[in-house]
Amino acid sequence: MTNVLVFCYQRFVKYLSLTTINSISLMYFSISMRKFICLFLFIISGSGFGQYQKINATKIDIVTFDADSFVGFDGFHNYFYIKDNTLFKKSENNVMQYQNLSLGTITKVDILNPLKLIVFYEEFNVVIVLDNQLNEIQRVDFSKLYTPIMASAVGISGQNKLWFFNTLNQQIGLYDLVTNTYQNLGMSIADGVKFYQTDFNYFHWIDKHNQWNTSTIYGRISQNGVVEASRNLQLLNENKLLYSNDNVLYLLDRNINKRYEIDIVEKSLKNFYYKDQILSIFTPQGITNYKITVP
């Protein structure tokens, strides 16, 4: 932008010098143009560096624990994390754990329903359902179904059902934990699932083109636009998402096409989790909890 403005200025002054405008007028014009360019560049520069409005974050406390990855916290403020392929649940006065090394590495843990936790082992195509004491209450082996499923995404849905993405037919579906049956939803997804997040009513996913998509429990699929690629992100609703980039945390509001920067002090964040206006930042030392208000 700067080079273009300077070039235009030089060409314009050269043109005027070939006309009958006297040198004094040209001198005053040149000075005025220089002032104009300086002012214009200042405005452009200011808008470039101050384009993201900041969201204030008030530090609440720090919770220390040794973990490889942080899952999140539930409505009772129990913290869930994974260390050495073991799932831990840390409350104020107690720490519980669940381990099943025979099923390989834990791929995903869903804590949306604190009374029915979902642990997914993609390597063995198995889902374990745990109660709030981390006791196994149900096991689903997708490979042993009458018509097998090869799941690469699993999450809890409503009415005793699980969301899944079946790589055999590239379809989203719902598995009934009571009847041990399932149904496919919608059409095949050609662009795959790079990231996903589920709740009781929706299956959200981002495909290989960074297109954000949503399926309802009835199979209606909508597209929510392209999002910035990020290793860590959390979808808040159909219009808002949190994501990190170069250790900076952002909130994107697609409804008004605006991006905010979350004002936190951590510069080595590994992950984060947001729920009920509490933002937990996971670092190698544990988590720092902040109180924030999402616009």
Secondary structure, DSSP 4 states (H G I P E B T S, - for coil): -HHHHHHHHHHHHHHHHTSS--HHHHHHHHHHHHHHHHHHHHHHHHHHHT-SEEEE-EEEEEEE---SEEEEE-TT--EEEEETTEEEEE-SS-EEEE--GGG-S--EEE-SSTTSEEEEEGGGTEEEEE-TT--EEEEEEGGGSSS---EEEEEE-SSSEEEEEETTTTEEEEEETTTTEEEEESS--TT--SEEEE-SSEEEEE-TT-EEEEEETT--EEEEEE----SSEEE-SSSEEEEEETTEEEEEETTTTEEEEEE---SS--EEEEETTEEEEEETTEEEEEE----
